[in-house]
Amino acid sequence: MSTSSHSAGSPVICWFRQDLRLADNPALLAATQSGAPVICLYVLDDKTPGKWARGGASRWWLHHSLAALSASLEELGARLVLRRGDAFEIVTGLASELGAQRVFWNRCYEPFARERDTSIKTRLKQAGCEAETFNGALLIEPWNLKTKDGGPYRVYSPYFRALAPHCDDIAPLPAPSSVTDGSQGVHSDALSSWSLLPSSPDWATGFGPVWTPGEDGARARLETFCEDAARDYADTRNLPGTDGTSRLSPHLHFGEISPRQIWHHAVSHVPAGKGRETFLKEIGWREFSYNLLFHFDDLPESNYQAKFNGFPWNFDETVFKNWTRGQTGYPIVDAGMRQLWQTGWMHNRVRMIVASFLTKHLLIDWRRGEEWFWDTLVDADLANNAASWQWVAGSGADAAPYFRIFNPVTQGEKFDEAGHYVREWVPELTNLPEKYIHAPWTAPADVLARAGITLGRDYPKPIVDHARARERALAAFSSLKDAA
C-alpha cells in the first residue's frame, strides 16, 4: 500500500532483531526517511527458534544491549517498544491495530527466521501493509555470490576471493539524526520483566568486567583493536595469553556493529599487510558460514557430509561433564572451558582445541558441543557455531582432514609457551614450572609437591591418553572411509 493512501499520521514500524544499533542500519534509516511516525519495536520470540532460542549467556548480553539501544533511541526522541511472544502474532497484530503503513526490518538468515518472516510478509500484504526488508547483517547476500556453474560456494578460499572485490567500496550508512516517535499509547514490556539476567545463582558475575554490550562498546572495541593489535593480528591471533584478537564476535552477532563498518574501518585505519588481510579473512569466514547456512539450512543439526551419519560416536555423560567443567586433565582444554564459563567467551584457537578434543579424543558428537556453546557463549551464532563445529569434527564443508587431531599438549606448548593462559584460568597449576605446565602428569613427584599439587585431588589426571585416543579416532574415521 502506498504512503499516499494512508493518513499523514499513520505510523511505520521498524522491527529490530539482530541489528541493535543506530548507525549503518538500513531498516531504521528507511523508516526515519519515510516521513511517518516510527514505532521502534523489539520482540523476544522464544517460540519460533524452538531449540535454538537464545541460551543463557546470550540472554545476559541481550538485556544489556537492549538497554543500550533504548538509551540511544531516547536521545533521538524515540522509545523502544518491547514485546514478548510469537513474533508473527505481535508484528502483524501491532501493524493492524495501529494501521501501520509499512514495516521495515533487516533480514535474518536462520532457517526458522526466514520461514517466519515469509509468513509475516504474506500476512502484512494481505492486510494492505507493505514489508520492506534490507541487508543489515552481511557484506553480500548469500544468493548474490555463486560459483561459475551457478551453485553455492562450498570451499572457503575461493569464496573469499570472490567476496573481497565487493567489499572495499562499501560505505556504511549514517545514523539518523532524529526519529519521529509514534509510540505514544503503545504498550511496552519492562525489560526487567523478561528476567534475562541470571539469579540464584548469578553465574554471570565475570561477564561485566570483560564486556560492554551496546553500539558504543562495539565501536570502542573496534577502534582499540585497529589502533593496537590489528597490525600484528596474523602473529598474535593464535596466542590465547595475549590480547591479540578483536573480541567483536558478540557485537557482530547482536548487530551492534555491522561487517560493513568493520571492513570499512579496518581498510581505512589499519596499514595494508598480513595483519589486516588475516583479520578481513576472519570477517570473510563469518560470511562463508552464513552462505553455508542459507544454502544448507539443516547445517546446525545434520552432518554436511552424509557419510558422517554412520560415524561411531560414543557419548559418555560423565566424560562430557568433565569437558564442560574444565576437568579433563589437559590444561589448555580446561583453561578454555573455564574461560568460557566465567566470561561467556573463549579464544578462537582454544575453541578449535577443545572442539577437537571433544569430537576426536572423546568421540562425542559435535552436536553436543554445539549445544553447550549455544548456551554458554555470549557470541552464540547459529551460522558460525554450526559451520565451525562441523569444520573441526571433519563432517563440514571444506573441513579439516580427518587425520588432523590436535595434540592438546603440543598445542599448549606452541600457543601458550610460558603458560600464562593456563595459569590465569587453571590457578591450581600456578606454581608448576613451564616445562610441565601443559602436561602436569609428566612432572616428577617432588616438582608436584613443591607446586602444591596432588594429581587426582588438586587437579585431575588425564581422562584419556592422547596416543590411545588418537588411534581410536583414526580407526573410527577409517571405518567411514571403508564404508564409503
CORMO-V601288 format. One record per helix or strand. SS is the DSSP state (H for helix, E for strand). FROM is the first residue (numbers start at 1). TO is the last residue. If there is no record, write none. Layout:
ss->[SS:SS]
from->[FROM:FROM]
to->[TO:TO]
//
This chain:
ss->[H:E:H:E:H:H:E:H:E:H:E:H:H:E:H:H:H:H:H:H:H:H:H:H:H:H:H:H:H:H:H:H:E:E:H]
from->[3:12:26:38:50:56:80:87:102:111:130:142:156:181:191:215:230:249:259:274:306:317:331:348:366:382:408:420:427:434:440:445:455:459:466]
to->[5:16:33:44:52:75:84:98:106:126:134:144:164:181:194:228:236:253:269:295:310:324:343:361:376:393:415:425:429:436:442:450:455:459:483]
//
